[in-house]
């Protein structure tokens, strides 16, 4: 209690002597809220009843026998009966804080959060200085996502009860969740002054110090919690997660296994362990851990999505088929892996909106005030990514950075991912005017840094891909925020103003599936580097294990993109084109084994499925000429891989789907002058592939057209692309300066 019990009893008696019966009642009931069996508080209430008389008592405290009956039902877990009794008593005794609080606890236990909040508000209205009622209200408001109100209620609880350790602890944990670690540390250190053995406070302090990058102190706090309670699954889990972040994988596994020993139904610990096991390429063991997470919590969306994505990587189609009924409902917190599992842009938007809303929470975007544009001002563009190294996105966009018009634009790169100092990283650092390595900053601090730099246009190159930091844009990094390139779909975020696309990837009839305003490029949304080197190393089919005189179908897409639908077609093509082979990218041993097995199931000799070993990009580009035709995947097309094929002179055949990810290759083919290779149906795809495989002259003419178009078509005209995207940036900036709301912009070539 905020005051010693003896002092509270003295105050209650003093109020009673002065005739302030309601104030005395609230003091006694406040004692009973925390100590339901306190005899002196019960006796005090009974004395009040006698002093006030029966008529007044109808609006005061309920009789002790009624209170005892209500509390007995509540403590026995007979919630439905307790609720009925409590609500009936409130009709007669509406000024009883004890009844309002008790009914609120019942609603809270039954997950009726709005009703619980109403009851606790009634308790606070009856007794504004009741710390317990403020505390209980704060917990409900926090669960409802009303974090600002929850903070105020925790602070009110502390104001009325300065030694309220639980309120300090929850306040600190809420600050951690809101990304305010310094405020959290102040609150949580106050807890330990009151209760040096408060285990949750040590754990929350560990979380706060982890969030400010002070990992050694975080570890020390987790270990202190474990010294006090060695069986704390939460402390073991958080320690394991931190060890994982530090790259101490062995220690992380041991800590997580201890967490699971003490809490076998901790779905999050099983899931975290699974993700670490994936880092060791222990996919079978990882999937078992995902299964345990799902067994512990059948609604663990993250575990479901991660498991299915790994099974897609392994081409374990039977396992994916067994989850077919669940797939449409999944992905509200894990968006990326769902693209390959179904081509449904409406559901993809719903998933993205759910994920973006969780990231945003109660963050308020920084307001930017439009002002008249200065014709001589350089527009400052900030590109944000975790992947400023030899990553597929960077291979596409590096030349754009280099070719921006420096008389009109100043280019910044904000890198918040791991520091990989490879050749591509060095190129990227040299390609921009200012390179910011800000991996140690939190989202709010990165946004503030961008604002301090005067960034006018912030371009997110990640979307919902691994390593994303959409929270940066929720805070507001720039007045204009654009989603581009990394994630082939909508961000679903109301704080992203534009998405860069083209008329093929997002045709008008599917515009409604994207939350952003569109910045439509005139040809293809994808940038390309027309200076990419192709190795001069001479490759032969024998070098790659390919037959010399056979037709070679190829697909160098990641294994997770391959589904039974296109594989069925590929196998029928092998059956119809004598001696032909299928040349695939070697992703992992499970996929290789499963794809050979699937070929055999379809009556095709598994030896006709040949796997290409990984090699440097320039050499991969050079070896592609050994293939005859690239066969694309459906739900997620070849993206960078399609550019690789076309740049290397290999014709590509795609089937146009519904969503952005399923239409990228079609966009590239239109931009390179080969629209007939972007067909609309699976039947047309199979027929076109068979036609090209059995008509050497037609295929020869196609390859010659690709060779002729390669350096003359818009797809690989990097300079033209840069001028077009800059026109889009300027149009968006002009709208902002004029105080106009973002709207679709179409760039005219």
N, C-alpha and C positions, 0 to 999 in steps of 0.2 A: 504494500500500500504506500501511497505517497506520504502519508503521515502515519505515525505509530497508531496502532489500534486504540490504545488507551486515550490518545488525544481525540480520535474520532468519536469514541463513546462519550467523552466529556463534552465535545461540541454538540453531539446529538441531545444530551440531557439539557444543555444550556438552551438549545433551540426549543425544546419541549416546554421548559419553564417559562419561556417568553411567549408561548402559544404558537410558535412557528412549527406546527406539526408536520407540514409537508417537507420542510427542510430536514427535520429530524428523521422522517421516514426515508428520505433519499440517502441519508448517511448510513442508516442501518441496512438498507437494501444494497448499497454499494459494498458494504462488508460482506453480505451474503452472496453477492455475485462472485467474489473471489473465494470465500470460505462458507459454502452452503450450510455447513453443520454448526456454525458458530452459535453457541447457546446464548451468549449475552446479546447478540444482535436480534435473535428471535424474541428473547424476553423484552428487549426494548420496543420492538414493534407491537407486542401484545400490550405493553403498558401504554403505548400511544393510543391504541384502539380504545382502551378503557377511558383514557383521559378525554378523548375526543367525543365519545358517545357513538351509538350505533348509527345515527343519521349521517353524521359526518364520515363515519368509517366506510360507508358505501362508496365514497370517492377517494378513499385512501388505500391503505395496505390491505390485502386479503387476509382472512383469518389464517393463523399458523397451520391449522390442519389442512386447509386448501393449498397453501404454499408447499407444505411437506408432500402432499399427494402429487402435485405438479412436478416438483423436483425429483421425486422418487421415480415417476414414469420417465422423465427425461434422462436421469442417470442410468436407468435400466435399459435404455435404448428403445423403449416403446414409443417411438416418435409420433406415430399417427394418433395414439391415444393422448399423448402429452400435448400435441397441437390442439386437439379438440378441447381439452380441459383448459389450456392456456388461453385460447381465444375466447372461451366462454367467460373466464374470469376477467379478462380485459374489458368485456362489456360492462361489468360491474365496478371494476377498479382500473379505470383508464389512466390513472396517475401512478401506476406501479411500474417503476423502471425495471424491477426484477422480472415482471411478467413480459414486458416488451422485449427485454434482452433474451429471456429464455425462449420465447417464440422465434426470435431472430436466429438463435442457435439451431433450432429445429429446422427452419427453412434452409439455413446454410448447410446443415448435414445432408439435407435432401436435394442439394444443388439448385434450390429455388432462389437464385441470387437476388433478383429484383425484390422479391418478397422479403428476403432477409435484410436487404438494405433498408427497406421501408420500416421494418420493425426496429432496427437499430437506430434509425433516425428518430423514431418515436421515443426510444429510450433516451436519446440525447436531448430531445425537446423537453422531456419531463425532468431530466437531471443534467443540465449542461456541464456540470463539473464532474460527471461520472467518467473517470478515465477508461474504465473497462468498456463502457458503451462506445466511446470514441474509437478505442482499439478494435473492437469487433466490427464496427462500421468500416474502418480503414481496410481490414482484411477483405471484406466483401467488395468494396470499391476497387481494390487492387485486382481481384479476380474478374471484375467486370471490365477491366481495362481502363478505368477512370483514375489514372495514376496521379494526376494533379490533385484531385479530391482526396485520394488515399493519403498522399503526403500531408495534406492539411489535417486530416483526421488523426494520423499518427502524431503529428506535432501537437495537436490539441490534447491527446492522451498524455503526452509527456509534460505538457504545461500543467495539467491537473495532477500529475503524479510524477514528479521529477526523477524518481528512482525506478521507473517502469522499464526494466531491462528488456522485456519482450518487445515493447514498442520501439525502443532504440534499435534492437536487432532487425526487426522487420523494416524499419525505416532505412537502415543501412543496406539491407538486401534489395529493397526497391530502388535505391540509388544505384546499386550495381546494375540492376536490370535496365535502368534508364541510361546507362552509359555515363554516369557521373561518379566515377570511383573516388575522387577526392572528398566529395561530400559524404560518400559511404564510409570512408575511413574515419572521418571525424565522428560520425554517429556510432560506429562499431567500437571504436576505442573507448567511447563513453560507456558502452555495455560492460567492458572488461573491468572498468573502475568499480562498477556496481557488483559485478559477479565474475570474478577471475576464472571461474570454472565453466563459463558459458560456452559450450562446444560449438553451437551453431555460429556464434559470433566469430570464433577463430576461423571457421570454414568460410564465412562471408568475407572476412578480412583477407583471407587468401585469395578469394575471387577478385576483390577490389585491387589488391596489389598485382595480381596477374594482369588485370586490365590496363594498368599503367606501365606494364612492362618490367616491373620489379619482381622477376620470377624467383629469385633467391629468397626474398622475404615471403612471398606467397607460399613457397615450399615449407618454410619454417612455420608458418601459421597452420598449414594442413597437418604438419607433423605434431604440432602442439595439441591440435584437436585429437589426434590419434593417441598421443601420450595420455590424454585424459580418458579417451574411450577408444581402445584398440579395435572395437567391433564396428566403428562408424563407417558404414558403407559409403555415405556421402563424401566423407573425407578421403577415403581410398579412391573413390571415383574421380574426384576433382584433382587429386594428386596424379592419378594416371593420365588424365587429360592434359595436365600441364607438362608432365614428362614427355608426352607425345609431341606437344607443341615445341618442346626443346630438342626434339630429335632423339631423345633417350627411349628408344622403342622397347628395349628389354625391360627397363624399369617400369615403363607404362603398362606393358602386358601384365607384369606381376601385380602392380597396384590394382588394375582393373579386375584381375582374377580374384584378388582379396575382396574387392567390392562385391563381386558376384557370390563369393562364399557366404558373406554376411547378409546379402540381399539377392537371392537367386531370381527374384522376379523383377529386378532392376533392368528394364528394357534398354534404357539409355546406356548402361554399362556394357551389355551384350553388343549393342550396336557400335559403340566406340571401339570395343575390342575387335569386332569384325573389320572395321575400317583400317585398323593397324595391321591386321593379318593380311589385308589386301596389299599393303605396302611391301610385304615379303612374298607376294605372289602366291599366297596360300588361299586360293579362291575356294576350295572345297571346305576348308575349316572356317573361312569367313562366312560362307553361306549357312553353315551350321549355327554360327553365332547370330546371324540375322534371323534364322528360324527361331532361335531361343528368345530373341527380342520380341518377335511376333507372338510367340506362345505366351510371353509375359504380358504383352499388350497388343491384342489383335488389331488395334487401331493405330499402331505405330507407323505412320505414313512414311517416315524417313527410312525405316528398316525395310518396309515393303518395296519402296522405290529403289533403294540401293541394291537389294537382293535381285530384283527383276533386271536392273541394268547390268549387273554382273552376269546373270544368266544369259542376257542378250550378248554380252561380250564373249561368252563361252559357246554361243549358238546352241544353248540347251532349250530347244523350242518346246519340248514336252512340258518342262517345268513352267514355262511362260504360259502355255495353253491352259494349264491347270488353274492359273490365276486370271483367266480371261474375264470372268465376271467381276473381279475386283478392279481391274485396270481403269475402267471409266471413272471410278470413285477416288482414285489415288492421285497423288502429285500436288496436293494443296500446299505442301511445304518443301517439296523437292521436285522442281519443275523440269530440269534439263533431261533426265533420263526418260521422261514420258514421251518425248518427241518420236523416238523410234518405235514405241509400242503401239501407237495409234496415230493416224493422220486425221485429227479432228481439231481444227483451229478454234472452234467455239469452246471446247473443253480446255484447250491450251490457254486461251485467254482467261477463263475462270481460274485455272491453276495459278497463272501469273499474278492475277489480281489478289488472290489469297496470300501468296508469298510476299508480294509487295506491301500489302496492308500490314502483315506481321512485322516486316522490316521497318515500316514507317512508325507504327505505334502512335504515340502522342507527339512525335517530333513535329515541330512547326518549321516550315520552310522559311528561310531568311527572305524578307521582302526586298525587292529591288525596285527602285523608282526610275521610270523611263526619263530620259533627257534627250534633247535634240542631238542628233549624231554630228560629230565633228568630221568633216570630209578628209582632214589630214590625219585623223587618228588611225593607228594600227589596231585591227581587231585582234584581241588576244584569245587564242584557241587553246584549251587544255584538253589533252587526251589522257584518259584515266584507265589504268589496267594493272593487273597483277602479273602480266605475262610479257614484260619487255625483255625477251630473250628469243631463242630460236623456236618460236611457236608459230603454228599455222597462220594465226591472225597477223602476226608481225611480218611474215613472209609476203603477205598480201599488201600491207599498208606502209611498209618502210619507205617505198619510193614516194608515196604521197607526202610524208613528212618532209622529205628532201626537196620536193618540188613546189611546196607552198610558196606563193608570191610574197617575198619578205618585204616588199614595199607596201603591202596592204595588211599583212598578217604577222603576228608574233606567235610562235608555236611553243607551247609548254607540254611536257610529259610528266604525269604524276604516277609514280611507280609505287604501289603498296604491296607488291608480292615479294617472293623470295629473290635474293640478289644472285643472278646467274651471269657471270661475266664471260659470256661466249662472244663469238665474232658478231652475231646479230645484235647483241646488247650494245657492243661498242659502236656499231653502225647507228643504232637508234639514238644513243646519247649524242653522237655527232650530228644527227639529222635534225635535232630540235634546237631552239634558241636557249631554252632553260629546261634542265632535267631535275626533277624533284624526287629524291628517294625518301618516301614518307611511310615506310612499312611499320615504323614504331608509333605512328599517330593513330588515334581513334577516328571514327568517322566524322564526328563534329569538328575535330581539330583539322582534319584534311580539308573539309569544306571551308573552314575559316581561313586556312592557308591560301586556298584558291581565291577567296574573296580579297585577301590582302594583296594578292598578285594582280588583282584587277581582271580576272578571267571573264571574258564576255560570253564565251560559248564553251560549255563543258560537254565533252563527248565521252560517253561511257562505252568502252570496248568490251565489256564483260556480260552485261545483262544478267541472266540467271545461270551462268556457267560457274564451274568450280573456281573458288577464290574471289567471288563477287563481293563488292562492297557498295551495294545500292544505297545503304544508309547515308553515304556521302551526299548523294543527290537529294535525299529526303531533307537534309539540313539546308541544302541550297548552296551549291558550289559556284553557280553563275546564274545570271538572269535567263539564259537560254540553255536548256539541258537536252541532250540528244542521245538516243540509243542507237548504236551502230555496230554492225559486223560480227561481234563475238557470239551473240545469241540470235539464232534465226527464228525470231518470233517476237511477240509483244512483251514488253516489260510488265504491263498491267499496272503501272505506277502512275498516279496522278501528278507526281512531281517530275515526270519526264515529259518534255514539251513536244519533241519530235522524234520520229523514227525514220531512218534513211532506207528507202526501198525503191522499187521501180514497178512499172505497170504489169510486168510478168509475175514477179514474186507476190504482189498484192493487187490482183485485178479488182475492179470496182465492186463486183458482186460479192467479194469477200472482205471488203473494207471494214465492215462492222466488227470483225474479229480482232481488231487492233485498237488499243486504247489511245495511242499517241496521235498527234497530228502527223501527217505524212510529208516528208521531203522527198518528192519523186525525182529520181535521176532520169535523164532522157533515154539512156540505153540500158545499162546494168548498174545495180547498186554497188557491185563488188569492185574494189580497186585491184589493180594488178601491176606488178613490177615488170616493165618491159626491158629491164636490164638483168633479169635473172640469168645466171650462167647455167649452161648445160654442159656437163662434163664431156671432154673430148675422148674419154676412155672408150675404146671400141668394145661393144658387147656383142656376143653371139648368142644364139638360142641355146647352144650347147652349154655356154657359161651359166645359163639360168635353168638348165634342166628341161628345156622345152624341145619338142620335136621340130626338126628342121622344116618339114614340108606340110605341117598340119595348120589348120586355122586355129588361131589363138584368141579366144575370148578372154577379156581381162576385167577385173574389178579390184581396184586398190583401196576401196573404202574400208573403214574400220569394221571389224567383225560385228559389232552391235547393230549396225545398220542393215545387215542381211536378215531377211525374214523368209519363212517358207514360201511365200507367194512368188517372189522373184526367183528363188532357188529352184522351184518346180519348173519355171520357164527355162532356166539355164540348163537343167538336166535334160529337158526335152530337146533343146537345141543340140546338146552333145550327142543325143541319140540320132538326130536327123542329119547332122553334119559329120560325115564319116571321118574318124581320126582326130576330130577337134579336141581341144583341151580347154580347161578353165584355169586361168592364172589369177590367184588371189593373194592378197597381202597376208603374210604370216603374222598373226596377232598374238596368239597364245596357244599353248599345247591343247587346251580343252577344245577350243574352236576348231583347230586342225583335225582333231580326232572326231569331233561331232560332225563336221562337214563331210569328212570321208564316209562316216557311217550313214549320213543322210543320202549321200550319192548312191551308196550300195543299196539302200532301201528302195531307191527309185530305179534300180536296175542298171546303174552306171558303174563301170569299173572305177573304184576310188583312185586308182593311179592316174586317172585323167584329170583329177583336181590337183593342181600343182601350186605350191606356196612360195611366194617371193620373200626372200630374207630382207630385213631392214637394211638400208644403206644410206649414205649421205644424200641430201636432197638433189644436188647437182648430178650425181650418178643415177639416182632414181629417175630423174627427168630423161637422162640419156638412154636408159634401158627400155623405156616405154615403146620405142619404135619397133621393138621385137613383137609386140602384140598387134592384132589386126583391128579389134573393135573393143572399146570399153563399154561394158554393160552396167548401167547405173542401178542403184538401189532406190526403193520407192518412198517409204515414209520419211527418211532423211536422205536426200541426194548426196552425191559428191559435191563438195563446196570448194575448198582449196584444192582438193584432189582432182576436181573437174578442171580447174584452171591448169593444174600440173599436166594433165593429159593433153589438153588442147595446146598448151604452150610447147609441149613435147611432140606435137604433130599427130597425136592419137585421136581418131574420131570417137565420139562418145554418144551413146544412145540413152535417152532418159524417158521416163513416163511422168507426165505432169500430174501432181497430186493436188490436194486442197490447201494445205498450210504452206507457210513461207518455206520451211525446211524442205518440203517436198517439191519446190518449184525453182530452187536456185539453179540447178543445172540447166533447166529450160531457159532461164534468163541469160546465162552465159552463152548458150547455143544461139539464141536470137541475136545477141550482141556480136557474135563472131561470124554471123551470116550463114548459119546452118540450122534454120528453124525446123526443117523437116525431120531433124533427129530428136525433136522434143514432141513426142506423141501424147495422145490424151488417154489411151486405154491400154490395159495389159495385153489385149489381143493385138493391137496395132504394134506394140513394143515387140512382141514375139515374132510377128510377121515381118517387121522391118529388119530385125536381127537375122532372121533366116534368109531374107532376100540379100542382105549384104554379104552374108557368109557364103552364099552360093552363086554370087554374081561378082566375080573378081573385077570386071571392068567398072561396074558401078562403084565398088569400094575404092578402086584406084582414082576415079574421078573425084570422089568425096575427099580423099586424102590430099589430092592436088588442090582442091578448093580451099581446104583448111590451111594448107601451106601458103597459098596466095593471100588468104584473108588474115593470116596470123599477125602481120605487121601493118595492115591497112584498115582493119575493122575497128570499131569503137572499143571492143573488149580489152585489147592490149595497147590502146592509145592512151598511155598514162597521162601525158600532158593535157589532152582534151578532157580526160576524166577529172583531173585536178581543177581545171578552170570551171567545170560544171559544178563540182561540189562546193567550190568557193562561192559561186553564184548563189547556191542554196544557203550557205552560211550568211552571206550578205543580205539576202532577202529576209531571213529569219531575224537578223539583227535589226534591219530597217523597220520591221513590224514592231519590234519591242520599243525602239526609240520613238516611234510614233504613238506609243501607248495602245497599240492594237493587240488583241488577244492572238495567240498562236492559231494558225489555220493551215490547211493543206497548201503546200507550195509545189508547183510543177516547174522544173527547170527545162527551158527550151534549148535544144542543142544549137 
